[in-house]
Amino acid sequence: MVLTKNPENILIIRLSAIGDVINVLPALRRLRAQFPGSKITWLVEDRASEILRDHPDVDEVIIYPRKKWQSGILKVNRSLNIISESLSFYKQLRSNHYDLVIDFQGNLKSAVMNLITGSGNRLGFGRGYCKELNYLSTQHHAYPAGNKIHRIEKNLSLLKELDIETSFLQPELPVTRDDEEYISNFINENADPSLPIVIIHPGTSKFGSFKQWSAENYTLLADMIQDKYDANVILTWGPGEIDTVKEIVGNMKHKALPACETKSIKQLTELIKRATLFIGGDTGPLHIASIMGIPVVGIYGPKDPAIYGPYDGTAIVIKKDVPCSPCRKRTCGDPICMSSILPDDVFSGVEKLLATK
């Protein structure tokens, strides 16, 4: 079967997570540039869908409500509704008649979606470059140049099969005027406009909590920055993270600002756009900063930064060589890869990047 090179109706599958969705955006930019008149639809889970809302390169966003269905399927009074909703969802997905499906996810969940579409042109990663026998759900396969390449480059490699240029093209991360005004008001009311903005994001998702550096270390680091530099230090936070930020700010000898509540990823994106420097662990906000070209100091432990690290060339990754890192664990009782990183180690990266400003 020959892979269509002139698709009119394209489906992208990358369901989660926020950082992973962000890492597909450069491929989306290239795809849109190659097929300006085609309809591009993106299938994504609810939590990461905000990134794609009103995106100029996406014509339609289909939300896969995994969280809603999982929470409701075990409730007797809702289970029949969930089953009915899911069947309607899958029926609708198939009826859209996509002439090209591109699976950037490469696991069992996306394999199911691939097959449900019924498309005759399903493109994904070949054997050895995907998980859970996903390659059996696609007819056309890409084989990236090695397993140890950055996720952005791996995603771009899929486009080679469509004869599309695969060099990095900075994507768009659009925000609304209301979001811009909301962030501007916060900065104008709380920060010194004559000083650079250093954003520290100390949190991680609950799923990746073992990748989190300690609040004590962030406290020491923030004070070290203000000992040497005149800067607005702003600590950003997401759901369930404000207490950590308050702990850090409360224990500092200098003044730092807890960020305003960002009620959407777009508001957080707009705040990150204002930064002179971003500091944080392996999280979605770090990938937002990196893809926008904001200088980044990334604090990495269990994950390999060559694959999962910031992509921007100015970024500095702080990582300790310990025997068990990188690893594929989802939990860890003694994450020495993180605890062995000291504030002095991270501050050395901060100095290198702020020296150029």
Buried (B, 14 or more C-beta within 10 A) or exposed (E): EEBBEEBEBBBBBBBBBBBBBBBBBBBBBBBBEBBEEBBBBBBBBBBBBBBBBEBEBBBEBBBBBBEBBEEBBEEEEBEEEBEEBBEEBBEEBBEBEBBBBBBBBBBBBBBEBBBBBBBBBBBBBBEEBBBEEBBEBBBBBBEBEEEEBBBBBBBBBBBBBBEBEBEBBEBEBBBBEEBBEBBEEBBEEEBEEEEBBBBBBBBBBEEBEBBBBBBEBBBBBBBBBBEEBEBBBBBBBBEEBBEBBBBBBEBBEEEBBBBBEBEBBBBBBBBBBBBBBBBBBBBBBBBBBBBBBBBBBBBBBBBBBEBBBBBBEBBBBBBBEBEEBBBEEEEBEEBBBBBBBBBEBBBEBBBEBBEEE
